[in-house]
Amino acid sequence: MNAPLNWSDIASAGGFSPVEVARLINVPISTLRSWLHGANPVIVPDYEPLNGRLLMSFDAFVEARAIAYFAEELPLQRLREIMREFRAVTGERHPLAKDQQFVTDKFRILEVVGDAYVNVVNQVYAEPTLMAPALRGQVVWDNGAARYFMPDPKNLPLVRVDPRHAFGRPVIIENGRVVTTSALADSAEDEGMEEAADWFEVSSEAVRQAQQFENRAA
């Protein structure tokens, strides 16, 4: 399995607290923590704990987004077993964080390969009747690796979660300007939308999207 990340990797790999990830994928923090802890965790932490606190990479966040879908269909113990075996087969810390479609038949996780379904653990083909996962938001991929996440590309196209910016905090990206959504929303609340737009040199639409995202995620 890939080696753990160093704390110096945060600038490129991202650094999310479990609370931040739970907020972004809309699951209770207790649920996310249950995936991270135990002798056989569903999601393997990337960094050594600092003062007992865990930090997750962007790939771990992308994987947590997929796990949130599968957790609706698969019991926790079964998820632990599948992910342990999946990591062993692939040698990857986050095998679900790749540009591939995965589905479940309520017992296995299956990879969609053309018109076929392949069990991710033993590579055996299966033919269940399945619905593709309806995951929230959109991950943008680059050469098979997750590059950034758009929480709502239709209504909030300027909002991104990108490990290369603000250590993965949600940001607005517009005409080369990068501002965290929390900074824009807080400024708009204190000073008004137009003043916030002028101060951060973004459009009023960018401020509106930041406010909508922060209000939705609160």
Backbone as CSV, one residue per row, in Angstrom:
resi,resn,N_x,N_y,N_z,CA_x,CA_y,CA_z,C_x,C_y,C_z
1,MET,0.849,-1.196,0.000,0.000,0.000,0.000,0.877,1.236,0.000
2,ASN,0.437,2.302,-0.640,1.196,3.537,-0.698,1.567,4.019,0.694
3,ALA,2.745,4.636,0.797,3.222,5.116,2.089,2.375,6.295,2.575
4,PRO,2.282,6.477,3.888,1.554,7.642,4.416,2.182,8.942,3.934
5,LEU,1.402,9.989,3.903,1.903,11.303,3.505,2.639,11.957,4.659
6,ASN,3.547,12.869,4.307,4.192,13.711,5.299,3.393,14.996,5.450
7,TRP,3.554,15.649,6.588,2.821,16.894,6.798,3.224,17.957,5.784
8,SER,4.423,17.827,5.223,4.868,18.782,4.206,4.109,18.628,2.895
9,ASP,3.339,17.524,2.756,2.574,17.273,1.529,1.226,17.984,1.518
10,ILE,0.861,18.638,2.619,-0.474,19.225,2.718,-0.752,20.221,1.597
11,ALA,0.267,20.991,1.209,0.054,22.029,0.196,-0.398,21.451,-1.131
12,SER,0.019,20.222,-1.459,-0.376,19.614,-2.725,-1.456,18.552,-2.571
13,ALA,-1.445,17.837,-1.448,-2.404,16.742,-1.253,-3.659,17.177,-0.514
14,GLY,-3.639,18.375,0.082,-4.791,18.857,0.834,-4.782,18.359,2.256
15,GLY,-5.424,19.111,3.122,-5.524,18.726,4.521,-6.888,19.075,5.069
16,PHE,-7.742,18.079,5.276,-9.117,18.283,5.727,-9.303,17.640,7.097
17,SER,-9.936,18.342,7.988,-10.332,17.709,9.238,-11.564,16.855,8.971
18,PRO,-11.817,15.830,9.780,-13.041,15.044,9.604,-14.306,15.901,9.652
19,VAL,-14.301,16.933,10.460,-15.470,17.816,10.541,-15.720,18.488,9.194
20,GLU,-14.653,18.960,8.547,-14.799,19.608,7.243,-15.303,18.632,6.187
21,VAL,-14.765,17.420,6.182,-15.198,16.426,5.190,-16.659,16.043,5.417
22,ALA,-17.040,15.825,6.673,-18.428,15.470,6.976,-19.383,16.559,6.483
23,ARG,-18.974,17.805,6.649,-19.794,18.932,6.191,-19.932,18.933,4.669
24,LEU,-18.841,18.659,3.967,-18.852,18.711,2.516,-19.630,17.562,1.885
25,ILE,-19.622,16.383,2.516,-20.333,15.239,1.931,-21.675,14.993,2.611
26,ASN,-22.001,15.857,3.579,-23.322,15.846,4.204,-23.615,14.541,4.944
27,VAL,-22.679,14.139,5.805,-22.921,13.001,6.691,-22.619,13.434,8.121
28,PRO,-23.212,12.800,9.119,-22.895,13.143,10.507,-21.416,12.890,10.802
29,ILE,-20.819,13.750,11.621,-19.406,13.582,11.951,-19.179,12.244,12.646
30,SER,-20.137,11.768,13.415,-19.980,10.474,14.078,-19.860,9.348,13.056
31,THR,-20.586,9.466,11.947,-20.506,8.459,10.889,-19.135,8.462,10.239
32,LEU,-18.647,9.653,9.901,-17.333,9.736,9.267,-16.242,9.194,10.188
33,ARG,-16.320,9.530,11.448,-15.305,9.043,12.391,-15.337,7.520,12.501
34,SER,-16.529,6.938,12.370,-16.617,5.474,12.427,-15.903,4.837,11.241
35,TRP,-15.811,5.562,10.108,-15.097,5.048,8.946,-13.587,5.150,9.115
36,LEU,-13.124,6.078,9.937,-11.695,6.349,10.071,-11.030,5.572,11.198
37,HIS,-11.815,5.109,12.156,-11.243,4.498,13.345,-11.416,2.982,13.337
38,GLY,-10.727,2.347,14.246,-10.805,0.896,14.376,-9.584,0.210,13.789
39,ALA,-9.413,-1.069,14.128,-8.271,-1.829,13.630,-8.341,-2.022,12.118
40,ASN,-9.541,-1.947,11.560,-9.732,-2.154,10.127,-10.610,-1.023,9.582
41,PRO,-10.052,0.177,9.426,-10.875,1.322,9.033,-11.388,1.223,7.598
42,VAL,-12.514,1.848,7.351,-13.041,1.916,5.987,-12.147,2.812,5.138
43,ILE,-11.745,3.947,5.698,-10.852,4.896,5.022,-9.577,5.006,5.837
44,VAL,-8.444,4.786,5.200,-7.162,4.839,5.898,-6.690,6.292,5.978
45,PRO,-6.402,6.804,7.171,-5.884,8.171,7.286,-4.547,8.314,6.565
46,ASP,-4.282,9.510,6.058,-3.073,9.738,5.274,-1.900,10.247,6.107
47,TYR,-2.198,11.001,7.129,-1.158,11.628,7.930,-1.118,11.012,9.326
48,GLU,0.065,11.025,9.930,0.161,10.627,11.323,-0.639,11.620,12.166
49,PRO,-1.401,11.150,13.154,-2.188,12.070,13.983,-1.292,13.105,14.660
50,LEU,-1.791,14.326,14.749,-1.087,15.413,15.428,-1.873,15.761,16.679
51,ASN,-1.270,15.498,17.833,-1.959,15.713,19.111,-3.299,14.974,19.150
52,GLY,-3.292,13.769,18.563,-4.495,12.943,18.574,-5.521,13.297,17.514
53,ARG,-5.234,14.289,16.681,-6.193,14.736,15.667,-5.827,14.173,14.302
54,LEU,-6.834,13.691,13.570,-6.628,13.134,12.241,-6.788,14.208,11.174
55,LEU,-6.067,14.021,10.072,-6.193,14.900,8.927,-6.338,14.027,7.694
56,MET,-7.195,14.441,6.767,-7.478,13.658,5.565,-7.000,14.405,4.326
57,SER,-6.487,13.660,3.351,-6.071,14.247,2.079,-7.277,14.461,1.173
58,PHE,-7.035,15.106,0.024,-8.110,15.289,-0.945,-8.580,13.943,-1.483
59,ASP,-7.660,13.006,-1.724,-8.063,11.674,-2.184,-8.948,10.984,-1.147
60,ALA,-8.620,11.155,0.130,-9.461,10.565,1.183,-10.842,11.198,1.175
61,PHE,-10.911,12.507,0.913,-12.199,13.187,0.802,-13.014,12.622,-0.360
62,VAL,-12.372,12.444,-1.517,-13.062,11.892,-2.689,-13.568,10.483,-2.381
63,GLU,-12.739,9.689,-1.702,-13.159,8.344,-1.343,-14.313,8.374,-0.346
64,ALA,-14.265,9.293,0.620,-15.348,9.410,1.604,-16.663,9.737,0.922
65,ARG,-16.606,10.532,-0.131,-17.818,10.876,-0.886,-18.440,9.615,-1.480
66,ALA,-17.599,8.708,-2.007,-18.108,7.448,-2.549,-18.607,6.530,-1.433
67,ILE,-17.860,6.475,-0.333,-18.260,5.628,0.792,-19.620,6.062,1.330
68,ALA,-19.887,7.362,1.329,-21.174,7.861,1.818,-22.323,7.244,1.022
69,TYR,-22.103,7.045,-0.265,-23.124,6.394,-1.091,-23.262,4.925,-0.725
70,PHE,-22.136,4.227,-0.644,-22.181,2.786,-0.373,-22.691,2.484,1.028
71,ALA,-22.447,3.385,1.971,-22.888,3.168,3.351,-24.404,3.153,3.472
72,GLU,-25.095,3.695,2.465,-26.559,3.639,2.472,-27.066,2.232,2.163
73,GLU,-26.195,1.412,1.556,-26.603,0.072,1.119,-25.864,-1.051,1.839
74,LEU,-24.664,-0.770,2.335,-23.821,-1.809,2.922,-23.599,-1.548,4.411
75,PRO,-23.692,-2.571,5.256,-23.418,-2.379,6.683,-21.951,-2.053,6.914
76,LEU,-21.662,-1.393,8.028,-20.314,-0.914,8.316,-19.287,-2.045,8.293
77,GLN,-19.600,-3.165,8.931,-18.629,-4.258,8.986,-18.309,-4.789,7.593
78,ARG,-19.321,-4.853,6.748,-19.094,-5.316,5.377,-18.227,-4.318,4.617
79,LEU,-18.456,-3.019,4.825,-17.619,-2.003,4.189,-16.164,-2.136,4.627
80,ARG,-15.971,-2.397,5.920,-14.601,-2.576,6.421,-13.901,-3.731,5.703
81,GLU,-14.610,-4.839,5.551,-14.030,-6.015,4.902,-13.700,-5.726,3.435
82,ILE,-14.647,-5.110,2.728,-14.443,-4.832,1.305,-13.264,-3.897,1.096
83,MET,-13.203,-2.807,1.858,-12.148,-1.828,1.649,-10.781,-2.381,2.041
84,ARG,-10.725,-3.214,3.075,-9.445,-3.845,3.432,-8.943,-4.709,2.279
85,GLU,-9.836,-5.499,1.702,-9.448,-6.382,0.608,-9.139,-5.590,-0.663
86,PHE,-9.909,-4.517,-0.898,-9.695,-3.692,-2.091,-8.321,-3.033,-2.028
87,ARG,-7.941,-2.517,-0.851,-6.613,-1.915,-0.707,-5.512,-2.957,-0.913
88,ALA,-5.740,-4.159,-0.411,-4.733,-5.214,-0.565,-4.557,-5.592,-2.031
89,VAL,-5.643,-5.656,-2.775,-5.593,-6.035,-4.186,-4.891,-4.969,-5.024
90,THR,-5.216,-3.697,-4.762,-4.696,-2.606,-5.598,-3.377,-2.034,-5.103
91,GLY,-3.087,-2.185,-3.806,-1.903,-1.559,-3.241,-2.052,-0.063,-3.066
92,GLU,-3.280,0.440,-3.141,-3.543,1.873,-3.035,-4.221,2.191,-1.704
93,ARG,-3.905,3.351,-1.154,-4.543,3.771,0.100,-6.006,4.139,-0.126
94,HIS,-6.318,4.707,-1.295,-7.681,5.170,-1.585,-8.117,4.675,-2.969
95,PRO,-8.391,3.391,-3.095,-8.712,2.834,-4.417,-10.015,3.342,-5.018
96,LEU,-10.900,3.932,-4.201,-12.141,4.488,-4.758,-11.950,5.904,-5.306
97,ALA,-10.770,6.488,-5.076,-10.515,7.861,-5.533,-9.869,7.821,-6.916
98,LYS,-10.584,7.266,-7.870,-10.077,7.239,-9.234,-11.240,7.420,-10.204
99,ASP,-10.874,7.737,-11.430,-11.876,8.073,-12.447,-12.516,6.800,-12.992
100,GLN,-13.382,6.211,-12.173,-14.071,4.995,-12.555,-15.419,4.945,-11.854
101,GLN,-16.401,4.372,-12.488,-17.734,4.283,-11.911,-17.846,3.017,-11.074
102,PHE,-18.364,3.171,-9.844,-18.572,2.050,-8.949,-20.044,1.992,-8.555
103,VAL,-20.544,0.772,-8.362,-21.926,0.563,-7.947,-21.940,-0.558,-6.912
104,THR,-23.100,-0.830,-6.336,-23.202,-1.902,-5.357,-24.482,-2.700,-5.568
105,ASP,-24.417,-3.977,-5.206,-25.605,-4.822,-5.212,-26.050,-5.135,-3.787
106,LYS,-25.655,-4.263,-2.852,-25.971,-4.368,-1.424,-25.170,-5.462,-0.722
107,PHE,-24.174,-6.014,-1.429,-23.284,-6.970,-0.778,-21.832,-6.738,-1.218
108,ARG,-21.660,-6.349,-2.500,-20.326,-6.115,-3.043,-20.221,-4.694,-3.583
109,ILE,-18.971,-4.235,-3.801,-18.717,-3.041,-4.594,-18.207,-3.516,-5.943
110,LEU,-18.837,-3.015,-6.994,-18.533,-3.466,-8.347,-18.062,-2.296,-9.197
111,GLU,-17.047,-2.550,-10.011,-16.540,-1.553,-10.938,-17.221,-1.733,-12.287
112,VAL,-17.671,-0.629,-12.866,-18.323,-0.685,-14.174,-17.246,-0.655,-15.249
113,VAL,-17.170,-1.724,-16.047,-16.189,-1.838,-17.128,-16.960,-2.066,-18.420
114,GLY,-17.160,-0.995,-19.171,-17.996,-1.108,-20.367,-19.422,-1.423,-19.964
115,ASP,-19.950,-2.527,-20.456,-21.299,-2.956,-20.102,-21.293,-4.021,-18.996
116,ALA,-20.120,-4.296,-18.440,-19.995,-5.352,-17.437,-19.730,-4.773,-16.049
117,TYR,-19.918,-5.608,-15.048,-19.662,-5.253,-13.666,-18.643,-6.233,-13.094
118,VAL,-17.578,-5.693,-12.468,-16.493,-6.525,-11.959,-16.358,-6.314,-10.457
119,ASN,-16.360,-7.408,-9.705,-16.155,-7.352,-8.262,-14.763,-6.785,-7.995
120,VAL,-14.666,-5.670,-7.235,-13.378,-5.013,-7.045,-12.413,-5.863,-6.227
121,VAL,-12.924,-6.815,-5.457,-12.056,-7.610,-4.585,-11.421,-8.780,-5.319
122,ASN,-12.217,-9.520,-6.088,-11.666,-10.714,-6.735,-11.673,-10.656,-8.258
123,GLN,-12.105,-9.505,-8.820,-12.103,-9.297,-10.271,-13.010,-10.260,-11.033
124,VAL,-13.978,-10.857,-10.332,-14.937,-11.747,-10.979,-16.076,-10.920,-11.562
125,TYR,-16.457,-11.225,-12.789,-17.543,-10.498,-13.430,-18.890,-10.898,-12.810
126,ALA,-19.780,-9.925,-12.715,-21.120,-10.165,-12.174,-22.137,-9.525,-13.103
127,GLU,-23.392,-9.943,-12.982,-24.437,-9.419,-13.841,-25.680,-9.045,-13.035
128,PRO,-25.531,-8.211,-12.039,-26.713,-7.798,-11.293,-27.437,-6.672,-12.009
129,THR,-28.681,-6.447,-11.610,-29.417,-5.277,-12.090,-29.133,-4.142,-11.123
130,LEU,-28.471,-3.116,-11.613,-27.969,-2.070,-10.728,-28.341,-0.688,-11.242
131,MET,-28.363,0.250,-10.311,-28.467,1.664,-10.642,-27.128,2.313,-10.338
132,ALA,-26.662,3.154,-11.218,-25.410,3.852,-10.965,-25.587,4.792,-9.779
133,PRO,-24.534,5.000,-8.998,-24.651,5.881,-7.836,-24.924,7.319,-8.239
134,ALA,-25.872,7.945,-7.546,-26.186,9.351,-7.797,-25.420,10.192,-6.776
135,LEU,-24.138,10.377,-7.002,-23.300,11.113,-6.060,-23.520,12.606,-6.210
136,ARG,-23.469,13.306,-5.091,-23.624,14.752,-5.114,-22.384,15.394,-5.713
137,GLY,-22.602,16.429,-6.515,-21.483,17.177,-7.052,-20.759,16.448,-8.167
138,GLN,-19.603,16.996,-8.538,-18.848,16.448,-9.659,-17.364,16.527,-9.357
139,VAL,-16.674,15.393,-9.499,-15.221,15.379,-9.388,-14.640,15.584,-10.783
140,VAL,-13.694,16.493,-10.914,-13.000,16.721,-12.181,-11.685,15.958,-12.123
141,TRP,-11.441,15.132,-13.136,-10.298,14.232,-13.138,-9.230,14.700,-14.111
142,ASP,-7.998,14.303,-13.842,-6.867,14.617,-14.714,-5.975,13.378,-14.771
143,ASN,-5.935,12.719,-15.924,-5.151,11.489,-16.091,-5.500,10.440,-15.039
144,GLY,-6.792,10.324,-14.738,-7.263,9.303,-13.819,-7.215,9.687,-12.354
145,ALA,-6.607,10.823,-12.034,-6.514,11.271,-10.638,-7.512,12.401,-10.390
146,ALA,-8.074,12.420,-9.185,-9.011,13.481,-8.837,-8.261,14.809,-8.730
147,ARG,-8.715,15.816,-9.489,-8.037,17.121,-9.475,-8.747,18.110,-8.565
148,TYR,-10.085,18.255,-8.735,-10.859,19.103,-7.835,-12.312,18.662,-7.852
149,PHE,-13.071,19.187,-6.891,-14.469,18.805,-6.703,-15.334,20.042,-6.816
150,MET,-16.440,19.928,-7.539,-17.422,21.007,-7.660,-18.691,20.562,-6.931
151,PRO,-19.019,21.168,-5.794,-20.177,20.720,-5.006,-21.503,20.812,-5.743
152,ASP,-21.645,21.836,-6.607,-22.899,22.018,-7.336,-22.586,22.712,-8.654
153,PRO,-22.080,21.973,-9.645,-21.629,22.608,-10.892,-22.720,23.343,-11.660
154,LYS,-23.969,22.965,-11.461,-25.056,23.631,-12.181,-25.385,24.989,-11.580
155,ASN,-25.546,25.033,-10.263,-25.979,26.269,-9.614,-24.846,27.087,-9.009
156,LEU,-23.727,26.423,-8.697,-22.590,27.118,-8.076,-21.312,26.783,-8.840
157,PRO,-21.228,27.150,-10.114,-20.086,26.723,-10.936,-18.750,27.346,-10.532
158,LEU,-18.773,28.399,-9.719,-17.523,29.042,-9.310,-16.936,28.443,-8.032
159,VAL,-17.692,27.572,-7.372,-17.241,26.990,-6.101,-16.489,25.688,-6.365
160,ARG,-15.288,25.602,-5.777,-14.478,24.397,-5.928,-13.855,23.997,-4.597
161,VAL,-13.557,22.711,-4.501,-12.705,22.185,-3.438,-11.491,21.616,-4.148
162,ASP,-10.355,22.293,-3.994,-9.153,21.961,-4.765,-7.973,21.917,-3.807
163,PRO,-7.272,20.774,-3.705,-6.173,20.682,-2.741,-5.042,21.665,-3.004
164,ARG,-4.995,22.233,-4.208,-3.923,23.183,-4.530,-4.219,24.591,-4.041
165,HIS,-5.431,24.824,-3.563,-5.815,26.159,-3.102,-6.335,26.095,-1.673
166,ALA,-5.813,26.954,-0.822,-6.301,27.099,0.561,-6.339,25.764,1.294
167,PHE,-5.373,24.880,0.990,-5.283,23.558,1.634,-6.569,22.743,1.473
168,GLY,-7.303,23.014,0.399,-8.513,22.246,0.136,-9.787,22.864,0.689
169,ARG,-9.696,24.061,1.293,-10.923,24.701,1.766,-11.761,25.122,0.557
170,PRO,-13.073,25.139,0.668,-13.910,25.573,-0.457,-13.564,26.998,-0.878
171,VAL,-13.388,27.197,-2.165,-12.990,28.502,-2.685,-13.861,28.893,-3.869
172,ILE,-13.859,30.188,-4.151,-14.387,30.736,-5.391,-13.192,30.969,-6.306
173,ILE,-13.293,30.513,-7.551,-12.251,30.771,-8.539,-12.888,31.511,-9.703
174,GLU,-12.430,32.736,-9.928,-13.015,33.568,-10.980,-11.948,34.485,-11.549
175,ASN,-11.701,34.364,-12.846,-10.750,35.228,-13.548,-9.395,35.302,-12.843
176,GLY,-8.918,34.140,-12.403,-7.611,34.090,-11.767,-7.602,34.426,-10.290
177,ARG,-8.723,34.887,-9.767,-8.816,35.206,-8.343,-9.292,33.965,-7.588
178,VAL,-8.663,33.715,-6.437,-9.036,32.581,-5.588,-9.298,33.107,-4.187
179,VAL,-10.537,32.931,-3.718,-10.936,33.425,-2.398,-11.760,32.338,-1.716
180,THR,-11.523,32.102,-0.448,-12.327,31.101,0.251,-13.777,31.566,0.332
181,THR,-14.688,30.621,0.232,-16.112,30.951,0.307,-16.467,31.542,1.665
182,SER,-15.802,31.079,2.709,-16.109,31.602,4.054,-15.706,33.071,4.173
183,ALA,-14.558,33.444,3.590,-14.118,34.842,3.654,-15.085,35.746,2.895
184,LEU,-15.515,35.302,1.716,-16.454,36.109,0.932,-17.801,36.231,1.635
185,ALA,-18.309,35.124,2.134,-19.614,35.142,2.798,-19.573,36.003,4.064
186,ASP,-18.505,35.882,4.849,-18.383,36.682,6.073,-18.287,38.170,5.746
187,SER,-17.528,38.491,4.699,-17.385,39.889,4.304,-18.711,40.461,3.819
188,ALA,-19.447,39.683,3.056,-20.742,40.145,2.557,-21.724,40.364,3.699
189,GLU,-21.665,39.491,4.695,-22.565,39.633,5.838,-22.239,40.893,6.639
190,ASP,-20.949,41.196,6.763,-20.527,42.354,7.571,-20.631,43.673,6.812
191,GLU,-20.243,43.655,5.510,-20.114,44.902,4.764,-21.093,45.053,3.603
192,GLY,-21.726,43.953,3.187,-22.618,43.993,2.039,-21.991,43.321,0.827
193,MET,-22.832,42.886,-0.101,-22.374,42.120,-1.250,-21.438,42.922,-2.152
194,GLU,-21.815,44.138,-2.501,-21.004,44.943,-3.416,-19.651,45.277,-2.812
195,GLU,-19.638,45.598,-1.522,-18.373,45.928,-0.849,-17.458,44.709,-0.819
196,ALA,-18.036,43.532,-0.557,-17.232,42.308,-0.544,-16.651,42.025,-1.932
197,ALA,-17.465,42.222,-2.959,-17.001,41.991,-4.320,-15.856,42.945,-4.673
198,ASP,-15.990,44.199,-4.301,-14.941,45.184,-4.586,-13.661,44.854,-3.823
199,TRP,-13.801,44.482,-2.565,-12.632,44.232,-1.723,-11.819,43.038,-2.234
200,PHE,-12.515,41.977,-2.636,-11.813,40.772,-3.082,-11.629,40.726,-4.604
201,GLU,-12.117,41.763,-5.307,-11.954,41.880,-6.755,-12.578,40.700,-7.490
202,VAL,-13.810,40.389,-7.104,-14.598,39.374,-7.788,-15.961,39.971,-8.111
203,SER,-16.775,39.235,-8.841,-18.092,39.735,-9.207,-19.094,39.541,-8.070
204,SER,-20.202,40.256,-8.161,-21.279,40.066,-7.191,-21.833,38.644,-7.269
205,GLU,-21.810,38.061,-8.469,-22.269,36.683,-8.631,-21.374,35.721,-7.851
206,ALA,-20.079,35.988,-7.836,-19.162,35.142,-7.066,-19.492,35.212,-5.578
207,VAL,-19.802,36.407,-5.105,-20.164,36.571,-3.693,-21.462,35.836,-3.403
208,ARG,-22.421,35.960,-4.311,-23.708,35.288,-4.109,-23.517,33.779,-4.008
209,GLN,-22.694,33.215,-4.888,-22.468,31.774,-4.860,-21.763,31.353,-3.572
210,ALA,-20.825,32.171,-3.107,-20.138,31.867,-1.843,-21.135,31.862,-0.688
211,GLN,-22.008,32.853,-0.663,-23.011,32.920,0.396,-23.950,31.721,0.345
212,GLN,-24.397,31.381,-0.862,-25.331,30.259,-0.999,-24.675,28.955,-0.556
213,PHE,-23.403,28.773,-0.925,-22.710,27.557,-0.531,-22.562,27.484,0.989
214,GLU,-22.127,28.580,1.607,-21.909,28.586,3.044,-23.223,28.398,3.795
215,ASN,-24.300,29.004,3.314,-25.600,28.834,3.971,-26.110,27.402,3.835
216,ARG,-25.872,26.813,2.688,-26.311,25.447,2.444,-25.523,24.458,3.300
217,ALA,-24.227,24.717,3.474,-23.370,23.784,4.191,-23.432,23.967,5.704
218,ALA,-24.021,25.068,6.152,-24.055,25.343,7.594,-24.892,24.306,8.339
